[in-house]
Amino acid sequence: MTAAVIILAAICLFLLVTLLLQTHVLNNIRESLKRINTTESRENLHTVVGTPAEKSVVNEINDLLDAYKDERVMYKRKRHDLDQMMTNISHDLRTPLTSAIAYIDLMKRGNISQDDQEQTLEVISEKLDRLYMLTDSFFEFSKIISNDAPPELETINLIAVLEDSIVGFFDNFSNSDRQIVFNHEGNSCMILSNKIMLLRVFDNIIGNAYKHGKGALTINLDTENKRLVFRNEIADDENLTDTAHVFDEFYTTDVSRTKGSTGLGLAIAKQFILILGGKISAEAKDYIFTITIDLQNQ
């Protein structure tokens, strides 16, 4: 009888110690989580004592904390990007609108001659066209990032699509004593893709080279590997040292934003290429800006 009581007492003591240890571990976890949550600390949970099951739970919680901290960092970055985006949108929309209003007010007050009115109206029209282009670009980009539907694909000739885009910019380059050199083998390079999206990608890249580059734009197509390389010389007043951000929304090297750049052209190009399952990258070296598009999976 005495032995049974001793064994029972020992079991009760063991259970009490185990309960106290578990309570201690849980209290430590609770306090640590509270501190991490209130101070936004990047620390993880640590436990020296505890059963293997408790330590496993702590490890799982740490995995969740790591994911939570990554999400928090991403949220802060996105919030900063959103604030910057709203600042850029406000600036980009206000500039042509304010200018157009000023010219209209000038005409209303009759402070310009009859001969200058036609020229003034052309300036107003240009500013309003700029405003329309900006709002259209913002709307298009919002549709891109919110649309999860897959694009319609068809077999197309990559060379023909690119030539169509080049023709559209031929006069712009020629009038500036510049040229577009398209190097490729053969007359066809068939891929399964979306013609409209690719045409917009090429238009944006060539348009970007026209606005921010100088000299000839060289386009090399590797038909076997479905790889396109766009290369142009960087204009003297451009600064492309940070190519990691050239595909970011509203990023522009034109700090004064006077060249008509919305900062969306290359961002749209990147989104379209990714949607089509391709890859796109940029590099600036020795005053040469290069964009590479890999459509191998097309």
Solvent accessible surface area in square Angstrom, and as a share of the most:
residue,aa,sasa,rsa
1,M,196,0.87
2,T,98,0.57
3,A,65,0.50
4,A,60,0.46
5,V,81,0.47
6,I,108,0.55
7,I,105,0.53
8,L,110,0.55
9,A,56,0.43
10,A,57,0.44
11,I,87,0.44
12,C,72,0.43
13,L,111,0.55
14,F,137,0.57
15,L,104,0.52
16,L,91,0.46
17,V,68,0.39
18,T,36,0.21
19,L,106,0.52
20,L,107,0.53
21,L,81,0.40
22,Q,64,0.29
23,T,60,0.35
24,H,94,0.42
25,V,4,0.02
26,L,115,0.57
27,N,63,0.32
28,N,67,0.34
29,I,23,0.12
30,R,134,0.49
31,E,80,0.36
32,S,19,0.12
33,L,62,0.31
34,K,123,0.52
35,R,107,0.39
36,I,2,0.01
37,N,97,0.50
38,T,95,0.55
39,T,87,0.51
40,E,85,0.38
41,S,30,0.19
42,R,143,0.52
43,E,60,0.27
44,N,43,0.22
45,L,6,0.03
46,H,156,0.69
47,T,40,0.23
48,V,139,0.80
49,V,63,0.36
50,G,29,0.27
51,T,52,0.31
52,P,117,0.74
53,A,70,0.55
54,E,31,0.14
55,K,79,0.34
56,S,56,0.36
57,V,81,0.47
58,V,4,0.03
59,N,88,0.45
60,E,106,0.48
61,I,37,0.19
62,N,20,0.10
63,D,87,0.45
64,L,127,0.63
65,L,17,0.08
66,D,58,0.30
67,A,54,0.42
68,Y,100,0.38
69,K,5,0.02
70,D,84,0.43
71,E,107,0.48
72,R,31,0.11
73,V,80,0.46
74,M,96,0.43
75,Y,137,0.52
76,K,110,0.46
77,R,128,0.47
78,K,106,0.45
79,R,126,0.46
80,H,119,0.53
81,D,60,0.31
82,L,84,0.42
83,D,72,0.37
84,Q,87,0.39
85,M,51,0.23
86,M,106,0.47
87,T,82,0.48
88,N,16,0.08
89,I,31,0.16
90,S,45,0.29
91,H,71,0.32
92,D,4,0.02
93,L,49,0.24
94,R,136,0.50
95,T,71,0.41
96,P,6,0.04
97,L,75,0.37
98,T,76,0.44
99,S,28,0.18
100,A,1,0.01
101,I,98,0.50
102,A,57,0.44
103,Y,74,0.28
104,I,73,0.37
105,D,59,0.31
106,L,52,0.26
107,M,44,0.20
108,K,157,0.67
109,R,139,0.51
110,G,53,0.51
111,N,86,0.44
112,I,35,0.18
113,S,60,0.39
114,Q,139,0.62
115,D,128,0.66
116,D,67,0.35
117,Q,51,0.23
118,E,121,0.54
119,Q,117,0.52
120,T,12,0.07
121,L,97,0.48
122,E,108,0.48
123,V,37,0.21
124,I,14,0.07
125,S,56,0.36
126,E,110,0.49
127,K,59,0.25
128,L,81,0.40
129,D,90,0.47
130,R,45,0.17
131,L,35,0.17
132,Y,159,0.60
133,M,76,0.34
134,L,0,0.00
135,T,61,0.35
136,D,71,0.37
137,S,12,0.08
138,F,28,0.12
139,F,124,0.52
140,E,31,0.14
141,F,10,0.04
142,S,50,0.32
143,K,103,0.44
144,I,17,0.08
145,I,102,0.52
146,S,85,0.55
147,N,91,0.47
148,D,140,0.73
149,A,63,0.49
150,P,117,0.74
151,P,34,0.21
152,E,150,0.67
153,L,91,0.45
154,E,92,0.41
155,T,91,0.53
156,I,12,0.06
157,N,36,0.19
158,L,0,0.00
159,I,3,0.02
160,A,42,0.32
161,V,3,0.02
162,L,0,0.00
163,E,74,0.33
164,D,75,0.39
165,S,2,0.01
166,I,23,0.12
167,V,109,0.62
168,G,57,0.55
169,F,38,0.16
170,F,127,0.53
171,D,93,0.48
172,N,60,0.31
173,F,2,0.01
174,S,46,0.30
175,N,130,0.66
176,S,49,0.32
177,D,136,0.71
178,R,33,0.12
179,Q,112,0.50
180,I,31,0.16
181,V,53,0.31
182,F,37,0.16
183,N,69,0.35
184,H,61,0.27
185,E,137,0.62
186,G,54,0.52
187,N,135,0.69
188,S,62,0.40
189,C,7,0.04
190,M,100,0.45
191,I,6,0.03
192,L,91,0.45
193,S,0,0.00
194,N,22,0.11
195,K,84,0.35
196,I,140,0.71
197,M,23,0.10
198,L,0,0.00
199,L,55,0.27
200,R,74,0.27
201,V,0,0.00
202,F,0,0.00
203,D,44,0.23
204,N,19,0.10
205,I,3,0.02
206,I,0,0.00
207,G,11,0.11
208,N,32,0.16
209,A,3,0.02
210,Y,66,0.25
211,K,85,0.36
212,H,19,0.09
213,G,8,0.08
214,K,69,0.29
215,G,34,0.32
216,A,41,0.32
217,L,0,0.00
218,T,39,0.22
219,I,0,0.00
220,N,50,0.26
221,L,13,0.06
222,D,53,0.27
223,T,32,0.19
224,E,143,0.64
225,N,57,0.29
226,K,37,0.16
227,R,86,0.32
228,L,1,0.01
229,V,25,0.14
230,F,3,0.01
231,R,92,0.34
232,N,11,0.06
233,E,68,0.30
234,I,17,0.09
235,A,17,0.14
236,D,130,0.67
237,D,105,0.54
238,E,18,0.08
239,N,94,0.48
240,L,20,0.10
241,T,120,0.70
242,D,62,0.32
243,T,31,0.18
244,A,83,0.64
245,H,81,0.36
246,V,8,0.04
247,F,23,0.09
248,D,53,0.27
249,E,74,0.33
250,F,10,0.04
251,Y,65,0.25
252,T,24,0.14
253,T,23,0.14
254,D,12,0.06
255,V,138,0.79
256,S,69,0.45
257,R,31,0.11
258,T,105,0.61
259,K,71,0.30
260,G,19,0.18
261,S,13,0.08
262,T,13,0.08
263,G,10,0.10
264,L,1,0.01
265,G,28,0.27
266,L,16,0.08
267,A,2,0.02
268,I,1,0.01
269,A,0,0.00
270,K,64,0.27
271,Q,51,0.23
272,F,22,0.09
273,I,0,0.00
274,L,89,0.44
275,I,68,0.34
276,L,10,0.05
277,G,40,0.38
278,G,6,0.06
279,K,137,0.58
280,I,23,0.12
281,S,62,0.40
282,A,23,0.18
283,E,97,0.44
284,A,34,0.27
285,K,132,0.56
286,D,114,0.59
287,Y,171,0.65
288,I,58,0.29
289,F,6,0.03
290,T,17,0.10
291,I,3,0.01
292,T,36,0.21
293,I,0,0.00
294,D,31,0.16
295,L,0,0.00
296,Q,92,0.41
297,N,120,0.62
298,Q,39,0.17
